[in-house]
Amino acid sequence: MNKLSEEIINKIAELAKNEPEFLDLKAHNLRAKTMLLLEGKKADEVYYVKSGCIRAYREMERRDYTDHFYFSGEVCVPFYSFFNNSPSLLSIETIEPSLIISLPKVKLGSLCNKYKYFNSIFHQMQSDFLGYHILRCARLATLSIDERHQYLIDTNSQVLELKDRYVASYIGADRGYFNRVRNDK
């Protein structure tokens, strides 16, 4: 998804040279633990992670469960809320100091209406994201926590640079068990 994300940002920057109304991207230098979207609120922006990391998560029974991490070069779109204009099932926050570029939903709508390129590229992103989550859910549902941790190491080593509590919530382990699994490796 990185190549696609960078392609979108570059295309918007190219358009902005000739059509200043598209220069509506806002860059935000944010501290860790900055909330971008609260569960239950409607998503009205797309976020491009220029540097740092953000996560999408949900809280259940006073525990949080990380659904996805977004690293430098990736676009975060809470798809269901954003495209269906419905309350988000997830909260989104920075988990380390981050430079985030945001694009309002209204501006994205204008881009998609005016340029077929953006419409098709966002449909491709939706398809890629859905495929990723279906595959991830199918794999993780059949793996033990030890195997999930190993799968994570094998498929996304960037995640291992994050705080243990985030990694534990991503693989569905409590922190104590996760620390024992990690220390046994």
N, C-alpha and C positions, 0 to 999 in steps of 0.2 A: 504494500500500500504506500510505501514511502515515495516511490517514483511517481505514482499518480498524484499524491498530495503536493509534491514539489511542482509538478506540471501545472496543477490548478493555480497555485500561487504565482508562478511565473507568467501564466496566461493572463491573470488579472492585472499584474504589474504591467504587462505589455499593453493591455487595453487602456490602462490608466494614462499612458503617455499621450494617447490620442483622444481619449474620452474621460476627462477629469472626474465625471460623476462616479466612475468606478474606483476612484481612489478613496474608498470609504473603509479600507481596512484599518483597524485600530490595533496598535501594538501596546501590550501591557506587560510591564516588568512586575511580576507578582512574587510575593513571599510564599513559602511553603504553607500549606493548610488554608489557602485562599479558596473559598467556595465559588465555583463558576455557575453551578446549577444545583438547586435543592430538589430532592425527591418530591414529587407532587406539583412542581411548577412546570410550566410549559417552556420548552426549549425554543429560544428565538435567535440563537447564534450558532455558527460553526466556528470551531477553534482549531487553529493550526499551531502546533507546538514547534516553535523556532528553536528553543532550547529548554531543557528541563524535562519534567515528567508530570503528567496528570493521570488521575485514575477515575474510573466510573465504578460506583459501588452502590450497594443497597444495605439497609439496616433491617435486621430481623431479630426479634427477641434480644435486643440490646447488644447484638454482635454485628459487625459489618462484614460483608462478603464482597470482595473485589471481583468485578466482572471483567474489567479490561484495563490495561495500562497503555498510555500513549506517550511515545518518546519523541525526541527531536525528529522533525521531518514528517510527522504523522498528523492526520486530520481527525479530530474528534467531533463526531456528529451523533447526538443521542437520537438515532434514526426514528424510532417509533414516535416519540414525542414531537420531534421536529417536523416530520412529514405528515403526521396525522393530527397535528395541532391538539394533542392530548397531554395530560399531566405525565411528567417523566416518572418512570419506574426507578430511575437511578439518580444519585447525586454525583456531581463531578467536582473534583477539587485538585489543586496542585499539591504535590507531595514533596516537592523541593522547589527552590527558587527557579522560576520559569519565565521565559519570554513567550507570550502567547499572542497570536494575531487572531482577531475575531472579525467575522463577517456576519452582519445582521441578516436574518432570514429574508427580510424585504429586499435587500440588495441582491441576495442570491436568487430570489425569484425573478428580479429584473434581468439578471445575467442569463438565467435559464430561458426566459421568454425571448430575449433578444438574440441569444447565441445558442444554436443547437448543440454546440460542443459541450457547454456546461450541463445541459440537460442530460446528454448521454453519459458524460463523465460521472455525474452524481448517481445515475442509475447503475453504472458499473461499480461504483463504490458501495452502494447498497447491496448489490449482488455479492461482491467480494466479502463484505462484512458478514452477511447472512451465512454464506458458505463457511467462513472461518468459525463462526459461533456454533453452527451445527456440528462441524467436525470436532471442535474443542469439547462440546458437551458430550458427544458420543464417546470420545476417547476418555475423558475424565470420569465419566459415569462408571466405567469398567475397571478403573485403576485404583489401587490402594493409595494411601497418602504417600508412602515411600515412592511408589511408581510415579505418582503425579509430580513429586519433587524432581525426580530424575528426568521426567518428560520436560519439565520446565527448564532444567539445566540444558537439556539437549536442544530445545527449540527456541529459547529466548534468554540467553545468558545475561542480557541487560537487566532483567528483573532481579537477578541475584545481587545487584549493587544497591538495591533498595532496602529499607528497614525491614527486619524480620516480620514485624506484625503485618505489613502489607503483603509480603510473600505468603505468609501463613493464611491470610484471608483469601488469597487468590487460589490456593490449592485446597481450601476447605479444612484446614487444620487449626486447632487451637495453638497458641504460641508455645506452650510448654512442650507439647508433642512435637511440634515443628522443630524446636531447638534440639530435641533429642535426635530426631531424624537427621538433621543437618550435621550435628556433631558426630554422628556415627559414620558419616561419609568420609 
